[in-house]
Amino acid sequence: MKLRLKKLRLSNQLYLLIAATAAAIGLLLFRLGSLLPGLAAPETALPSVHDALSTVWNQPLWLPETLTQLLVAAILPSAGMTASRLPSVLLGLALVALLYWLLRQWYGYRLAIFGAVLCITAPWFLHLSRLATSDILYPLSMVVLLVLAALWHQAERKKWLVYATSIGVCLLLYIPGVIWLLPGLLLLERRNIAASIKTSKLHTGLAFLLGLITLTPLVHALIVDWRLYRPLLGIPDVLPSVATYAQQFVQVWGHIYVGGYHKPVYNLAGLPMINILMTLAFVVGVYLYGQHRKAIRTRQLAYWWLAGTAIVALGGPVARSLILPIVFVLAIGGLGYLLHLWLKVFPRNPLARAFGIGLVALVVAFAVAYNLRNYYVAWPHNQATRAAYTRQL
C-alpha cells in the first residue's frame, strides 16, 4: 500500500512537472514575434551561421548567447523576429530548469513548483526571455553560480562536477562583469574544491585543460585589443563619482522593490521589477537567513547580492537583472518559512494543513494572474512600449 501511494505521488509530481514545462514553453512562445509591432533598439537580428562563427572568434563577449544563436541559425533558415528571439527563449528555459532544481534541493518539491510558476510568469523573466538581446545571461549566470555552489556543498560529489565547473566558470567569464561574482563560489567552497582536486588529479588536469580551450577566443580577443578588459570587467568608460555611485547603488534596490525604473523596453510605467508579494516574502527570507548568519549559503547569497549590486551601480553594461535570482531565492525561502510556521502550529491536523497550503497556492495564483496581466495585456498596450518597438527587419 505504501509503495502504491509513493508511486502515485511520484506520478502526480511528474505530471505536474510536465504541465509546468509545457506552460513555460507556451508562455515564452506565445505571440513571440507579434505581441508588439517590431523590435526594440537593443534587439539584434539572428545572425547567419557564418556571422555567428566569426563572432565567436573575433568578438567573443556574450559567448553563451552567440552559441545559442549559432544553434538556432543552424536549424532555422528564417531571420524574422520570432527566430531572432528564440535564443533568449532557450536560455530562459535553461534558467527555469536550473532554478527549479535548486529550489527543490533547498526547499523541497512543493516550494520548487511554486517558485518555478512564479518565475515563469514574472514580468522581468518574460521581458528578458522574449527579447533578442543578451540580457537573459545575467540572471542565468547567477543561477548557474547558485547551482554550482549547491553541487559543491553536497556530501557526495561526482567527478563530472569538476568538468562542469571548469566549463561553466570559463563561459561565465565571457559575460561582462560576472568575473567579480566568482569569489563567492571559489573562496567559500575552496575546501570542497581542494578536496576534490587532491582525490582526482587526473580529472582536475583534464578539466583545467578544457577550461583553457574554452577561454581561447577570449584570450585571442584580448591580445588583438587589450582595451576589451573594460567591458569584460563591467567597467564603464567613465567611472561615476563617489556621490553618484552611492546614489546609483541605492537606485538599484529602489528599482527592484519600490519602482521608478522607466525603461519601456524592459518594464511597465516605472513599476518595481518584482511585485508586492515577492517583496514581502523577500523581507521574510532575509529574516530567515539572518537567523543562520554563519551558514555558507547565507554568506554566498549575501556576497552575491551585495557584489552584484555594486557592479550594477557602476553604470556599465551589467543589468539590474543580475541580482534578481538572489531576490527570488530569498523570497521563496521566506514563503516557505511562513508556510512552515503554519504547519508547525498544526502538525497533524489535515484540514488545517490543507488550508495553509491552499492559502499559499491561492496567493501564488493571484500573483501569477497579476504578472500575466502586467506583461501580456498592460505592457504591450502602453503607448511608450509601442513607441519603443518599431524597428523592422
N, C-alpha and C positions, 0 to 999 in steps of 0.2 A: 504493500500500500504506500509506504513512504517513497519507494523507488518510483512508483507511478506518479505520485504527486510531484516529485522532483523533475521527472521528465516533462510533465505538463507545464511546470513553472519555466523550465528551460525553453520549451516550445513557445510559450507566450512571450518570453523575452526576445526570442529570435524573430517572431512575427512583428513585435513592436519595433525592433531594430530595423527590420526590412522596411516597415512603413515609414519610419523616420528618415531612412536613407532615400526612399522614393520621394518623400515630401521635400527633402533638401534639394534633390536634383530638379524636381518640378519648380520649386520657388526660384532657383537660380537660372533656370532656362525660360521661365515664363516671360514672354514678350521681351526677350533679351535684346533684340535689335529694333523693336518697335515701340517700346514704352515711351520713348522720347523721340523727337524729330530727327536727331542727328547725334554726332559725337561731341563731347566736350573738348575744350582746348588741350587739357593734359593728355587726352587719349591719342593713341597711335594705331595705325592700321596694322593688320597682321603682316609681318614680313614674309618674303618668299623663303624657301629653304636655303637658297644661295646667300641671301642677305642675312639670315639668321646665323648661318655658319661663319660668315665674315664677322658678324658682331661678336660671336663667342671669342674670337681670337684678337680682334682689334679694339673692341670696346666691351670688355668683359664684365663691367659692373652690372648688377642686376642679373647675373648669370642664371639663377633658377628660373626667372621669368623667361629669359631668352630660350632656355632649353625647352620649356613648356610650349613656347611659341613655335619652336622648331618641330616639336611633336605634332601640334595641331596643323601646321603648314604642310607637313608631310602627308597628313591624312586627308585634309580638306583643301581642294584647289581654290575655293572661293575666298575672297578677301573682304567680304562685306562686314557690316557692323557686328553681326552675330559671331562670325568666325573670329573677328578681332578681339572679342571679349571672352571667348572660350578659354584661353589660357588662365585667366584670372578665376574663372569658374572652377577649373580643375584644381587650382591651388586652394581655393576656398573649400572645396570638398575635402582636400587633404587636411586642412586646418580643423574642420569639424570632426573628422575621424580621429585625429590625434588628441583633440580636446576631450572627446568622449572617452577615449582610453584613459586619459589622465584623470578625469573626474571619477571614473569607475574605480581606479586604483586608490584614489584618495578618499572618496566619499561614498562609494557603493553604487549599485546599479540604479536605484530609484533617482538619486540626485544627478547621476550621469545623464539619464534620459531628460530630466527637467532642464539640466544645463545645456544639452545638445539642442533641445527645442528652442530655448531662449536665445542661443547663439545663432541658430539658423534663421530666426526671424528678426534678429536685432538689426535696426536700420544701418548701423555702422558696418556690420558684416555684409549686408546686401549691397550697400554702396560700393565697398571695396571689391567684392567678389564679382560684380557685374560691370566693372569698368575696365577698359583696355589700357590699364596703367600697371605700374609695378608696386602700387601702394599696399596690396594684399600681402606682400612679402614681409612687411614689418610685423603685423600680428602673428603671421605664420612663423617667423623666426623666433619670436618669444615663446610660442607654444612648443616649437622644436626643442628649445633650451629646457623648458619645464619637463618635457618628456624624457630627455636625456638625463636630467638630474634625477628624476624618479627611477629610471632604469638603473643608474649607477648606485642609487641608495638601496636597492633591493638586496636581500641577503644572497640570493642566487643570481649571479651574473654570467651570461653566456659569452662565448668567445667572439660571436659576431658583433657584440656591442662595441668592441674596440674599433672594428672597421666602420660601424655606423657612426660612431663619434668622430672618427677621423674625417670621413667624407662630409658628415653634417656640419662640423665646425668649419671646415675649409669652404664649403658652399656658403655658409653664413658670412664669411669674410668678404664675399663679393657684394654684400648689401651695405650701402653706406651707413656708417655709424654703429653697426651692430658689433664691431670689434670690442667696444667698451663693455659689452654685456658678458663677454666670455669669462672674465674673472669670477663671476658668480657661479659658474659651473666648475671651472678648473681649480680654483682655490678651495672652495668649500667641499668639493668632492675629491680633493687631492689624495686622501688616504686610500679611498677605494680604488681610484685610478692607479696609484702607485702599487697597490697590492696586485692588481691585475697585470701590470707591466712585469712585475717580478715573477709571476707564475706562468706567464706566456710570452716570453721574449720574442719568439719567432713571429707570432701573430702581431705583436706590437710593432716589430720591424716592418712587416709587410703592410700594416695599416699606415705607418708613417710614410712609407714609400708611396702608397696610394694617395695619401694626402698631398705629398709634393707634386705628384702628377696632376691632381685636381687643381692645384694652385698655379700651374704653368702659365695659363693665359693671363692671370693677374700679374705675375712676375714680369712677363713679357711686356704688358701694357705699362707697368711702372718704369721699366728700362727705356721704353720709347718716349714716355712723357712722365717725368718724375712728379710733375705738379698734380698728378692724379691722386696723390696722397691726401689732399684736402677733402675731396668728396668721399674718398674711401673712409676717412676718419669722421665724416659727418660734420666737418667744419665749414662754415660759410666763408665767402670771400672776405667779408668784413666782420670782425668779431664785435658783438654788442658791448656797450659799456656795462659796468657793474650794475648801475641802476636799471638800465634797460633789461639786462639779463635777469635780475631779480623779479622785475615786473612780468617778463615772459614766462618765468618759472611758475609763478602763481597763476598766470593765464592758462597754462596747460591744464591744470586741475580744474580751473574755473570752467573752461570749455567742456570738460568731460562731465562734471557734476552739476553745474549751475546753468550754463548756456553762454550765448554771445559769440558762438563760432559761426560767423556769417560767410559760409562757403557753399553756395547753392549747388556746386558740383558734388559735394560730399554730405550736405546736411540741409535740413529744412528750417528756414527762417530763424536762424540763431538759436535753435533749441539745443539743450545739452545732448551730448553724444550718447548717454545712457539714460533710461527712463527712471522715474522716481522709485520704482520697486527695486531696481538694481542698486540705486544709490543707497537706499536704506539697508538693503541686505549687505552691501559693501561695508557700511559702518559696523554692522554686527560682526561681519567677518574679520574686520580689523581688531575688534574687541576679542574675538575668539583666539586669533593668533597672538594677540598681546598677552594672553594667559600662558602662552608657550613660547616666550621670547627667546629661550636658549636653543630651541629646536633648529636644526639645519634648514628645514623647509621654510621656517619663518624668516631666517636670515637671508635665504636666497630670494624669497619674494620681496623682502624689504629692499635688498640691494637692487634688484631689477626694477622695482617701482621707482626708487629714487634715481638710479643711474639712467633709466630710460627718460625720466622727466628732465634730468639735467642735459641730456643730449638733445632732446626736442627743443628745450628752451634756448639753445644756441641760435635757432632760426635758420639752420641749414636744411639739407634735404630730408632729414628724418621726420617722419609723420607722427602726429599725435596718436595714431592707432597703435603705435609700438607698445604702449603700456596698457592698452585695453584688455588683453588677456589676463594680466595680473589683476586688474579690477574685477574682471569676470570671475576668475577663480576664487578670489576672496568673497565675492558676493554669493556664489553658490555655497561656499563654506558657511557663510552667515545664515543662508536659508536653511541649510542642513542643521545648523546649531539650534535655530528656533524650533524646527521640527523635532529635534532630539529632546529639547526641554519639554515639549508637549507629550511625547511618547514616554518620557521618564515619569511624568505625573500619572499616566495611565498605562503601566507596563503590560497589563493583562486584560484590559477591557477592549474587546474587539470593536465595539461601536465607537468608543472614543478614539481609538487608533485610526479607524477608517475615516472618522470626521476630520481629524487633524491632517491626514494625508490628502483627503478630498479638498480641504480648505486650501492647502498649498497648491494643489493641482488647479483649483479654481482661480487663484491669484495668478498663477502662471498663464492660464488661459486668457485672462483679461490682459495681461502684459503682451501676450502673443497677438491678440486682436488689435491692441493699440499699435504695436510695432508694424503689423502688416498694413493697417490703415495709413500710418505715417508714411511708409515707403511707397506703396502701390497706388494710393489714392491722393493724399495731400501733396506729397513731394512732386510728382510729375505734373500736377496741375498748377503748381505755383509759377507765377509769371517769371520770377528770377531764375528758376530752374530751367524753364523752356528757353529762356534767352541765353542760357549757358550751353545748351546742347543744340547747336545749329550747324556744326561742321558736317560736310558730306564727303564721302569717299569718292 
